[in-house]
């Protein structure tokens, strides 16, 4: 880690009187008049503060995406991201905790397609899959969801790949999350009696996790030149063979 990436010291507390003077106790214990004394304080607006924080978060992630794709993970510093986003480095550290946190947050936003605080399982696309009653249509909906995630994440995954232990740990964490999601889907099928006779849910989840990996997506669509539609149709067929 370079000196530029070291976390800046927390700002020192301002001395009494910074930005104004404290009133001194006078007769009767009342403070002397100060600049602005008597002016009505504005009510605290939590919504405005949240909106400002959300704007800053979006600006930081947008800046990080540009710099990451242009300069790579190692060369992209927190200070550079903060400068491009128009915020302080301390704001970036407080919000994301450093470069690994930035990478994870950008991954989550890219995977979902937006920064809305909604879990993947609660998003409309997956809710529709879970509510679908026809097994084949359910599987087709899930394969379409997987394809969409890969299309959104392909560039970011390539930017983080082979960039050292920090991004590798981020990708490992996302793979654990993906495995939990796949298990949830297979358990959903099992709960509704949709798995084929003799299909072991645990083994089926592992197989589905491997079949829906980013590595396999890249090998087929990049190395072998498959279209995204061809991948999706193939995925439906192989998942059906595993699950039904």
Secondary structure as UniProt FT lines:
FT   HELIX           3..5
FT   TURN            16..19
FT   HELIX           27..29
FT   TURN            35..38
FT   HELIX           46..71
FT   TURN            73..75
FT   HELIX           78..85
FT   HELIX           89..96
FT   HELIX           99..112
FT   HELIX           120..122
FT   HELIX           124..131
FT   HELIX           135..160
FT   TURN            161..162
FT   HELIX           165..191
FT   TURN            192..193
FT   TURN            197..198
FT   HELIX           201..211
FT   HELIX           214..218
FT   HELIX           219..223
FT   HELIX           228..243
//
